[in-house]
Amino acid sequence: MDGISVDALHRREGSKLQRFLLRRLGNPTDAADATQETYLRMLAALSRTRVEHPPALLFRIAHNVALRTRNRRRLEHRLFADEGEVDLAEAIDGFALPERQLIARQELKRLAAAVDELPPRCRKVFLLSRFDHIANGEIATRLGISRNMVEKHIIKALLHCRRRLGDF
């Protein structure tokens, strides 16, 4: 997380985050629960990717947690108030959470930067292989190099990306 720990983030943003969630949820108990969930999701996000702006992500996650909490509270009220049929699809949390999308975009940016760092020929071979799904033999023919050299370029690119991104 580039020089800031979750503890430091909590010390710096904790009271502001608590007020933020209290305003959105309207009661201290829900706000406290949402604060804990926000930090748990933040920890999960940090375990998967490097975060460029931790406070911004923290409050984006908090916003999403607050929305989900309010929606869940409304659904529970409708379920237990015996207001007739309830669409249970509303009860299912979405798989593509906005914070997951943000993390995926950041990882994609990091991958693109790592690929851009490759030498031109190596980058071309890697893109043809991994993104255009062209066979090594066809790449060799197109570029006028040996199949063995294609494989060396791909290995070099994969090792470079793995070093830059962690596991790729």
C-alpha positions in Angstrom: 0.0 0.0 0.0 2.9 2.3 -0.7 4.0 3.5 2.7 0.7 3.4 4.6 -0.6 0.5 6.7 -4.2 -0.3 7.4 -3.6 0.7 11.0 -2.2 4.1 9.9 -5.1 4.5 7.5 -7.5 3.7 10.3 -5.8 6.2 12.6 -5.9 8.9 9.9 -9.3 8.3 8.4 -11.2 6.3 11.1 -13.3 9.0 12.7 -14.0 10.6 9.3 -15.1 7.2 8.0 -17.3 6.6 11.1 -19.1 10.0 10.5 -19.4 9.3 6.8 -21.1 5.9 7.5 -23.3 7.3 10.3 -24.6 10.0 8.0 -25.5 7.4 5.3 -26.9 4.7 7.6 -28.6 6.8 10.4 -27.6 4.8 13.4 -24.4 4.1 15.3 -24.8 0.3 15.3 -25.1 0.0 11.5 -22.3 2.5 11.1 -20.0 0.5 13.4 -20.8 -2.8 11.6 -20.3 -1.1 8.2 -16.9 0.4 9.4 -15.7 -3.1 10.2 -16.9 -4.5 6.9 -15.2 -1.7 5.1 -11.8 -2.4 6.7 -12.2 -6.1 6.0 -12.9 -5.4 2.4 -10.0 -3.0 2.3 -7.7 -5.6 3.7 -8.9 -8.1 1.0 -8.3 -5.5 -1.7 -4.8 -4.8 -0.5 -4.0 -8.5 -0.5 -4.8 -8.6 -4.2 -3.3 -5.5 -5.6 -1.3 -2.3 -5.0 -3.7 0.6 -4.3 -2.7 3.9 -5.6 -4.9 6.1 -3.4 -5.9 4.1 -0.3 -8.2 6.8 1.3 -10.2 7.1 -2.0 -10.6 3.3 -2.2 -11.5 3.2 1.5 -14.4 5.7 1.1 -15.5 4.1 -2.2 -15.8 0.7 -0.4 -17.6 2.4 2.5 -20.1 4.0 0.1 -20.7 0.5 -1.4 -21.1 -1.1 2.0 -23.5 1.6 3.1 -25.6 1.1 0.0 -25.7 -2.6 0.5 -26.5 -2.2 4.2 -29.4 0.1 3.4 -30.7 -2.2 0.7 -30.4 -5.2 3.0 -32.3 -3.3 5.8 -35.1 -2.4 3.4 -35.4 -6.0 2.1 -35.4 -7.4 5.6 -38.1 -4.9 6.6 -40.2 -6.0 3.6 -39.6 -9.7 4.2 -40.6 -9.5 7.9 -43.4 -6.9 7.5 -45.3 -9.5 5.4 -45.7 -7.1 2.5 -46.3 -9.9 0.1 -44.0 -11.2 -2.6 -40.4 -10.0 -2.5 -38.0 -10.3 -5.4 -35.3 -12.5 -3.8 -32.8 -11.4 -6.6 -32.6 -8.2 -4.6 -31.2 -10.1 -1.7 -28.2 -11.5 -3.6 -25.1 -9.3 -3.4 -23.7 -8.6 -6.8 -20.6 -10.5 -7.9 -19.0 -7.6 -9.8 -18.7 -5.2 -6.8 -17.5 -1.8 -7.8 -14.3 -2.2 -5.6 -13.5 -5.4 -7.4 -13.9 -3.6 -10.7 -11.6 -0.8 -9.4 -9.0 -3.3 -8.3 -9.2 -5.1 -11.7 -8.7 -1.8 -13.5 -5.7 -1.0 -11.4 -4.2 -4.5 -12.0 -4.8 -4.1 -15.8 -3.0 -0.7 -15.7 -0.1 -2.3 -14.0 0.0 -5.2 -16.5 -0.1 -2.7 -19.4 2.7 -0.7 -17.9 4.8 -3.9 -17.4 4.1 -5.0 -21.0 5.1 -1.5 -22.3 8.5 -1.9 -20.5 9.3 -4.9 -22.7 11.7 -4.5 -25.7 9.6 -3.9 -28.9 10.1 -7.4 -30.4 9.5 -9.2 -27.1 6.4 -7.1 -26.6 5.1 -7.9 -30.1 5.6 -11.6 -29.6 4.0 -11.5 -26.2 0.9 -9.6 -27.4 0.5 -11.9 -30.4 0.7 -15.0 -28.2 -1.3 -14.0 -25.1 -3.8 -11.4 -26.4 -4.3 -12.4 -30.1 -4.0 -16.2 -29.3 -1.7 -16.9 -32.2 0.3 -20.1 -32.2 4.1 -19.8 -31.7 4.8 -21.3 -35.1 2.6 -18.7 -36.8 4.2 -15.9 -34.8 7.6 -17.1 -35.9 6.5 -17.1 -39.6 5.0 -13.7 -39.3 8.0 -12.1 -37.7 10.7 -14.0 -39.5 12.2 -15.5 -36.4 12.7 -19.1 -35.1 10.0 -20.8 -33.0 12.6 -21.2 -30.3 13.1 -17.4 -30.3 9.4 -16.9 -30.0 9.3 -19.1 -26.9 12.3 -17.2 -25.4 10.5 -13.9 -25.9 7.3 -15.3 -24.3 9.3 -16.6 -21.3 11.1 -13.3 -20.9 7.8 -11.4 -21.0 6.1 -13.7 -18.5 9.0 -13.5 -16.1 9.1 -9.7 -16.4 5.3 -9.4 -15.8 5.5 -11.8 -12.8 8.3 -9.7 -11.3 6.4 -6.5 -11.8 3.0 -7.8 -10.7 3.6 -10.7 -8.4 1.8 -13.8 -9.6 0.7 -13.5 -13.2 
